[in-house]
Amino acid sequence: MRLFALMILAAGLILAAAGTAAADHLTKVPGTWEMVSGERDGKPLPKEDVEHVMLICKAEGNAIRIVVKKHDKVVTEATAKLAKAGDKHDQYDITYSKGSDAKGESLKGKTVHGIIAVEGDTLKACWHGEEGFPKEFTGAKGSGCALRTYKRVK
């Protein structure tokens, strides 16, 4: 009987720890973030594409609702759903509900795969539209990834 009780307790602790890791992103990511840098295809984003860009993240259930504003105008909206929590970064499936890409094509309904990490007041996000998730935070030439760095607005 004691062995059974210990097994139940151990299983509960394992599930609680897994739930905590999976829910941790819901406490770290939400907030308002100001873009400080960006890179794509090995080139830094032009200053005018970085300045006055705000990322507003809100927890909605098990997902993060994302609104990107430039000069207080909403330019992109998306929902990020946690695909896998990790030690160094979390993997997300990010589905757009509003916005357009650099070519002016609508992003509505498109899903990209990304990684997000929060360390202190810095949030890094990296994504691409290909299968799988980026393995590192890079916007290097040939990576197919976009990298953005934000600072938390206090």
Backbone hydrogen bonds, N-H to C=O, Kabsch-Sander energy under -0.5 kcal/mol:
donor,donor_aa,acceptor,acceptor_aa,energy
5,A,1,M,-2.3
6,L,2,R,-2.6
7,M,3,L,-2.3
8,I,4,F,-2.3
9,L,5,A,-2.4
10,A,6,L,-2.8
11,A,7,M,-2.6
12,G,8,I,-2.4
13,L,9,L,-2.3
14,I,10,A,-2.3
15,L,11,A,-2.5
16,A,12,G,-2.5
17,A,13,L,-2.4
18,A,14,I,-2.4
19,G,15,L,-2.5
20,T,16,A,-2.3
21,A,17,A,-2.3
22,A,18,A,-2.3
23,A,19,G,-2.0
24,D,20,T,-1.3
26,L,23,A,-1.3
27,T,24,D,-1.6
28,K,24,D,-1.5
29,V,25,H,-2.3
31,G,57,C,-2.4
33,W,55,L,-2.8
34,E,151,K,-3.1
35,M,53,V,-2.6
36,V,149,T,-3.1
37,S,149,T,-1.5
39,E,147,L,-2.3
40,R,43,K,-2.4
41,D,145,C,-0.8
42,G,139,G,-3.9
43,K,40,R,-1.8
45,L,38,G,-2.7
49,D,46,P,-1.8
50,V,46,P,-0.7
50,V,47,K,-1.1
51,E,47,K,-2.6
53,V,50,V,-1.2
54,M,52,H,-0.6
54,M,69,K,-2.9
55,L,33,W,-3.3
56,I,54,M,-0.5
56,I,67,V,-3.1
57,C,31,G,-2.9
57,C,55,L,-0.6
58,K,65,R,-2.3
60,E,63,A,-2.9
63,A,60,E,-1.9
64,I,80,A,-2.5
65,R,58,K,-3.6
66,I,78,A,-3.2
67,V,56,I,-2.3
68,V,76,T,-3.0
69,K,54,M,-2.7
69,K,67,V,-0.5
70,K,73,K,-2.3
71,H,52,H,-2.0
73,K,70,K,-1.7
75,V,68,V,-3.1
76,T,68,V,-1.5
77,E,98,K,-1.9
78,A,66,I,-2.4
79,T,95,T,-2.3
80,A,64,I,-3.0
81,K,79,T,-0.6
81,K,93,D,-2.7
82,L,62,N,-0.7
83,A,91,Q,-3.2
84,K,91,Q,-1.6
90,D,116,I,-2.6
91,Q,84,K,-3.3
92,Y,114,G,-3.1
93,D,81,K,-2.4
94,I,92,Y,-0.6
94,I,112,V,-2.9
95,T,79,T,-2.6
95,T,93,D,-0.6
96,Y,94,I,-0.5
96,Y,110,K,-2.6
97,S,77,E,-2.7
98,K,77,E,-1.6
101,D,105,E,-2.6
104,G,101,D,-2.1
107,L,99,G,-2.7
108,K,99,G,-0.6
109,G,96,Y,-3.0
110,K,107,L,-2.8
112,V,94,I,-2.5
113,H,128,H,-2.2
114,G,92,Y,-2.7
115,I,126,C,-2.9
116,I,90,D,-2.1
117,A,124,K,-2.1
119,E,122,T,-2.6
122,T,119,E,-1.7
123,L,150,Y,-2.2
124,K,117,A,-2.6
125,A,148,R,-2.5
126,C,115,I,-2.3
127,W,146,A,-1.8
128,H,113,H,-2.0
138,T,136,E,-1.2
143,S,140,A,-2.2
146,A,127,W,-2.4
147,L,39,E,-2.6
148,R,125,A,-2.6
149,T,37,S,-2.5
150,Y,123,L,-2.8
151,K,34,E,-2.5
152,R,121,D,-2.4
153,V,32,T,-3.2
154,K,152,R,-0.5
